[in-house]
Amino acid sequence: TEHNIQSGIRGENYGSANNSTIFTAQECAEAVGVKPPLDVPSKTWKRAWNIQMKALPILHSLDPYKPPDSKLSLSCLWWKALSANDENSPCYDDSLAYDLLPRGFRVLVGRKLRRFYPRLHHANVEIRTAYLDQSVTRIIERVRAVRPETRCRLISFGGGYDVRSIKFLIRGLIDQAVELDLPQVVEAKTRILESRRFQKRRPNLTSDKFPEFYSVNLNAVDSVSSILVQLLSNSTNDKISWHTI
């Protein structure tokens, strides 16, 4: 896999030494070029988690869109906004993720305050974001090194309020982006992207840089398969070479 990090299986018997083959957060962070999470007791992580969960309703109390926090997707958006505002992070996106947040309270994760947050849950999300960004980018580079004219399509499953699709479209890395997610998430994300609030923050971001959304329960295998078959069959009807990630 990318970055020479291989999947491993936990050791059967830890004993007095940790013989796990799973890489530590420190090693993963170093591999993708981000600062590692803090090495602190589990109670510190739990305290930070509880504070985040209690804060979310307050943070969106004045938000007219009030997007649902499906499977922590909303929490991840706030965590990602911290690295989105960090010019020293490989996940920096010129505050794109930050611009999805509601007015007022979003200043709490803005450029002036983000450095005061201890590196806990948002650091783990930053590692994952950096890994996925870099891995997908390298796949695209390898594909186009062989056939420069190849068009690339990125399909994301359950991406929540992630902005990778938009980010990659803006950068010209992909030619098409597709996102499959729960109906309530797709509806909420679409409302935010099409809102006057977001358009005012991103006046030069046109709708052709938005992904194509498909509302579907990802546990409904037949429905998901039908969407994928339709997407792939459409691209085989033309004479253009496509690579789907």
BAVEXFI-841318 format. One record per residue (C-alpha): residue number from 1; residue in three letters; z, x negated, y negated. Coordinates in pm, 1 decimal. Layout:
<recs>
NUM; ALA; Z; X; Y;
...
</recs>
This chain:
<recs>
1; THR; 0.0; 0.0; 0.0;
2; GLU; -12.9; -97.1; -366.1;
3; HIS; 208.1; -380.2; -493.0;
4; ASN; 260.7; -501.6; -136.3;
5; ILE; 547.1; -257.5; -88.3;
6; GLN; 534.8; -126.9; 265.5;
7; SER; 709.6; 180.9; 394.1;
8; GLY; 995.5; 95.2; 626.6;
9; ILE; 1242.2; 250.6; 864.8;
10; ARG; 1614.2; 231.1; 803.6;
11; GLY; 1805.8; 2.8; 1037.2;
12; GLU; 1981.6; 189.3; 1313.8;
13; ASN; 2310.2; 5.9; 1267.3;
14; TYR; 2418.7; -117.1; 929.3;
15; GLY; 2743.3; -274.2; 1043.5;
16; SER; 2898.1; -500.5; 782.9;
17; ALA; 2558.8; -584.4; 633.4;
18; ASN; 2288.3; -357.0; 499.5;
19; ASN; 1991.8; -425.7; 727.4;
20; SER; 1779.5; -144.8; 583.8;
21; THR; 1410.6; -225.3; 546.9;
22; ILE; 1381.0; 14.8; 253.3;
23; PHE; 1339.4; -171.7; -74.0;
24; THR; 1616.1; -154.5; -331.4;
25; ALA; 1569.6; 3.4; -671.5;
26; GLN; 1589.5; -345.4; -822.0;
27; GLU; 1301.1; -467.9; -606.3;
28; CYS; 1089.7; -158.6; -673.2;
29; ALA; 1148.2; -183.0; -1047.6;
30; GLU; 1047.2; -549.4; -1049.1;
31; ALA; 730.1; -471.7; -851.3;
32; VAL; 605.2; -221.3; -1108.4;
33; GLY; 732.2; -397.7; -1418.8;
34; VAL; 1014.4; -173.1; -1537.7;
35; LYS; 1382.4; -233.2; -1598.0;
36; PRO; 1595.7; -142.5; -1293.6;
37; PRO; 1854.2; 135.8; -1286.9;
38; LEU; 2216.9; 45.5; -1342.3;
39; ASP; 2423.4; -60.7; -1042.2;
40; VAL; 2712.3; 180.0; -1091.0;
41; PRO; 2935.8; 395.0; -865.9;
42; SER; 2798.9; 721.9; -728.5;
43; LYS; 3045.1; 920.5; -940.9;
44; THR; 2870.3; 787.0; -1252.4;
45; TRP; 2535.2; 911.8; -1122.4;
46; LYS; 2689.9; 1249.0; -1037.7;
47; ARG; 2847.5; 1278.6; -1382.1;
48; ALA; 2514.5; 1206.3; -1551.6;
49; TRP; 2343.3; 1460.0; -1325.4;
50; ASN; 2594.7; 1731.3; -1408.7;
51; ILE; 2563.3; 1664.6; -1780.6;
52; GLN; 2184.1; 1692.5; -1756.5;
53; MET; 2199.7; 2022.5; -1567.0;
54; LYS; 2444.1; 2171.6; -1816.2;
55; ALA; 2243.4; 2046.3; -2113.3;
56; LEU; 1905.1; 2190.4; -2007.8;
57; PRO; 1977.5; 2552.8; -2107.1;
58; ILE; 2102.9; 2431.8; -2443.9;
59; LEU; 1803.0; 2205.0; -2498.6;
60; HIS; 1569.7; 2501.7; -2444.7;
61; SER; 1787.4; 2765.7; -2610.3;
62; LEU; 1554.8; 2778.9; -2912.0;
63; ASP; 1236.5; 2717.6; -2714.7;
64; PRO; 1007.0; 3022.0; -2737.2;
65; TYR; 834.3; 2917.6; -2414.5;
66; LYS; 1144.1; 2847.1; -2200.5;
67; PRO; 955.1; 2691.6; -1906.1;
68; PRO; 1126.0; 2725.0; -1565.2;
69; ASP; 1289.3; 2420.4; -1408.0;
70; SER; 1111.6; 2451.9; -1074.7;
71; LYS; 1231.7; 2181.4; -833.5;
72; LEU; 1368.4; 1971.5; -1124.0;
73; SER; 1023.9; 1951.2; -1285.4;
74; LEU; 1169.3; 2031.5; -1626.8;
75; SER; 1443.2; 1772.1; -1590.4;
76; CYS; 1176.6; 1516.5; -1498.3;
77; LEU; 986.8; 1597.7; -1817.7;
78; TRP; 1290.2; 1507.3; -2029.4;
79; TRP; 1345.2; 1189.5; -1825.8;
80; LYS; 979.4; 1093.0; -1858.3;
81; ALA; 991.3; 1145.6; -2233.5;
82; LEU; 1228.0; 849.3; -2260.4;
83; SER; 976.9; 604.1; -2112.0;
84; ALA; 691.1; 785.6; -2289.0;
85; ASN; 851.6; 672.0; -2614.6;
86; ASP; 917.7; 314.3; -2497.6;
87; GLU; 635.8; 82.5; -2603.5;
88; ASN; 770.3; -184.9; -2366.1;
89; SER; 737.2; 40.6; -2061.9;
90; PRO; 421.6; 60.2; -1847.7;
91; CYS; 477.5; 437.1; -1864.0;
92; TYR; 439.5; 449.0; -2241.0;
93; ASP; 191.8; 725.7; -2327.9;
94; ASP; 215.0; 739.9; -2706.3;
95; SER; 475.0; 1016.9; -2675.0;
96; LEU; 244.8; 1255.8; -2486.4;
97; ALA; 521.0; 1377.6; -2253.4;
98; TYR; 756.2; 1394.4; -2551.4;
99; ASP; 517.4; 1632.4; -2728.3;
100; LEU; 562.8; 1893.5; -2456.0;
101; LEU; 930.7; 1925.7; -2545.0;
102; PRO; 1072.4; 2191.4; -2781.2;
103; ARG; 1124.9; 2111.6; -3147.2;
104; GLY; 1466.8; 2015.3; -3270.7;
105; PHE; 1651.9; 1901.0; -2960.6;
106; ARG; 1368.3; 1674.2; -2849.8;
107; VAL; 1479.8; 1419.7; -3110.2;
108; LEU; 1761.2; 1336.0; -2865.2;
109; VAL; 1508.9; 1150.0; -2647.1;
110; GLY; 1298.2; 1026.0; -2938.2;
111; ARG; 1211.0; 667.8; -3019.9;
112; LYS; 1523.9; 608.1; -3227.3;
113; LEU; 1773.8; 730.3; -2968.6;
114; ARG; 1612.2; 658.4; -2630.5;
115; ARG; 1751.7; 302.9; -2611.0;
116; PHE; 2108.8; 435.3; -2606.6;
117; TYR; 2067.0; 612.2; -2272.5;
118; PRO; 2210.4; 428.1; -1968.2;
119; ARG; 1941.9; 359.4; -1711.0;
120; LEU; 2022.9; 614.7; -1446.2;
121; HIS; 1804.0; 904.1; -1328.6;
122; HIS; 1532.2; 849.3; -1587.2;
123; ALA; 1498.4; 488.9; -1466.0;
124; ASN; 1423.1; 606.8; -1111.4;
125; VAL; 1163.0; 848.6; -1246.0;
126; GLU; 1012.9; 566.2; -1452.7;
127; ILE; 975.0; 352.9; -1137.7;
128; ARG; 796.2; 635.6; -958.8;
129; THR; 573.5; 712.1; -1258.4;
130; ALA; 475.7; 347.8; -1300.3;
131; TYR; 400.1; 312.5; -929.1;
132; LEU; 177.5; 619.6; -917.7;
133; ASP; -0.9; 532.5; -1243.4;
134; GLN; -73.1; 178.4; -1129.6;
135; SER; -170.3; 275.5; -775.5;
136; VAL; -417.6; 543.0; -884.6;
137; THR; -561.6; 309.8; -1148.0;
138; ARG; -622.7; 37.9; -888.9;
139; ILE; -794.1; 281.2; -655.4;
140; ILE; -1027.7; 385.6; -936.2;
141; GLU; -1098.5; 23.1; -1028.2;
142; ARG; -1185.7; -62.2; -666.2;
143; VAL; -1414.8; 239.3; -633.9;
144; ARG; -1603.3; 165.9; -955.7;
145; ALA; -1625.1; -204.5; -878.9;
146; VAL; -1854.1; -108.0; -589.8;
147; ARG; -2032.9; 183.8; -757.5;
148; PRO; -1979.6; 194.8; -1135.0;
149; GLU; -2153.4; 532.3; -1165.1;
150; THR; -1903.5; 703.0; -932.1;
151; ARG; -1711.2; 987.6; -1088.0;
152; CYS; -1342.7; 1013.9; -1003.8;
153; ARG; -1141.0; 1329.9; -954.5;
154; LEU; -761.1; 1340.4; -943.4;
155; ILE; -594.9; 1627.7; -757.2;
156; SER; -220.8; 1667.7; -808.0;
157; PHE; -0.1; 1882.3; -588.3;
158; GLY; 321.1; 2017.5; -738.6;
159; GLY; 306.5; 1790.0; -1042.7;
160; GLY; 517.5; 2022.3; -1255.9;
161; TYR; 505.7; 1925.0; -1622.8;
162; ASP; 371.9; 1577.2; -1552.8;
163; VAL; 102.6; 1457.2; -1796.5;
164; ARG; -71.9; 1200.1; -1576.2;
165; SER; -388.3; 1411.7; -1552.3;
166; ILE; -415.5; 1440.1; -1930.2;
167; LYS; -327.9; 1075.6; -1980.8;
168; PHE; -595.6; 957.3; -1738.1;
169; LEU; -858.2; 1189.5; -1886.7;
170; ILE; -781.9; 1058.9; -2236.1;
171; ARG; -814.5; 700.2; -2115.3;
172; GLY; -1142.4; 773.8; -1941.7;
173; LEU; -1009.8; 667.9; -1602.7;
174; ILE; -1104.8; 996.5; -1436.5;
175; ASP; -1376.5; 1252.6; -1493.7;
176; GLN; -1197.8; 1558.8; -1361.5;
177; ALA; -834.8; 1654.9; -1306.0;
178; VAL; -706.8; 1939.0; -1090.3;
179; GLU; -348.8; 2056.1; -1052.3;
180; LEU; -214.8; 2289.7; -785.2;
181; ASP; 129.7; 2435.2; -845.4;
182; LEU; 344.0; 2746.4; -832.6;
183; PRO; 218.6; 3034.8; -1050.1;
184; GLN; 522.9; 3025.9; -1279.2;
185; VAL; 481.7; 2653.2; -1341.8;
186; VAL; 107.5; 2679.3; -1405.3;
187; GLU; 164.0; 2968.4; -1645.8;
188; ALA; 440.9; 2784.7; -1833.7;
189; LYS; 251.0; 2457.5; -1858.4;
190; THR; -66.4; 2632.0; -1973.8;
191; ARG; 125.6; 2818.4; -2243.1;
192; ILE; 272.4; 2494.2; -2375.5;
193; LEU; -61.0; 2309.0; -2376.9;
194; GLU; -236.4; 2596.8; -2551.0;
195; SER; 46.1; 2658.9; -2797.4;
196; ARG; 8.1; 2603.3; -3167.7;
197; ARG; 312.5; 2375.9; -3148.2;
198; PHE; 143.6; 2134.7; -2909.6;
199; GLN; -193.3; 2156.9; -3083.2;
200; LYS; -28.3; 2071.9; -3413.1;
201; ARG; 129.1; 1764.9; -3255.6;
202; ARG; -197.2; 1665.3; -3084.5;
203; PRO; -475.3; 1790.7; -3314.5;
204; ASN; -735.9; 1557.4; -3163.3;
205; LEU; -661.7; 1651.0; -2803.2;
206; THR; -930.3; 1896.9; -2695.4;
207; SER; -918.3; 2131.4; -2397.3;
208; ASP; -1168.5; 1922.1; -2201.1;
209; LYS; -883.8; 1672.0; -2159.1;
210; PHE; -671.7; 1933.7; -1982.0;
211; PRO; -666.1; 1965.6; -1602.6;
212; GLU; -802.7; 2263.4; -1412.7;
213; PHE; -506.7; 2466.6; -1290.1;
214; TYR; -479.8; 2656.6; -963.1;
215; SER; -181.8; 2881.8; -897.9;
216; VAL; -77.8; 2858.5; -535.5;
217; ASN; 223.1; 2830.3; -311.5;
218; LEU; 179.1; 2487.6; -155.2;
219; ASN; 341.2; 2616.8; 163.9;
220; ALA; 48.0; 2856.6; 201.3;
221; VAL; -172.3; 2608.5; 385.6;
222; ASP; -473.2; 2838.0; 418.2;
223; SER; -476.2; 2911.6; 44.7;
224; VAL; -446.9; 2543.4; -44.8;
225; SER; -721.5; 2451.6; 201.5;
226; SER; -949.8; 2717.0; 56.7;
227; ILE; -909.9; 2573.8; -294.0;
228; LEU; -975.4; 2219.6; -175.7;
229; VAL; -1281.3; 2320.3; 23.4;
230; GLN; -1419.3; 2497.9; -281.6;
231; LEU; -1359.2; 2196.2; -505.6;
232; LEU; -1516.2; 1950.1; -265.9;
233; SER; -1811.8; 2172.3; -178.8;
234; ASN; -1895.9; 2214.6; -546.9;
235; SER; -1926.4; 1839.3; -589.5;
236; THR; -2151.6; 1802.6; -283.7;
237; ASN; -2405.0; 2040.5; -433.2;
238; ASP; -2505.7; 1792.9; -702.4;
239; LYS; -2651.0; 1444.0; -673.7;
240; ILE; -2357.4; 1273.0; -839.9;
241; SER; -2125.3; 1053.7; -635.5;
242; TRP; -1762.5; 1169.1; -650.8;
243; HIS; -1443.5; 1001.8; -531.9;
244; THR; -1140.4; 1227.4; -497.1;
245; ILE; -784.3; 1096.9; -515.0;
</recs>
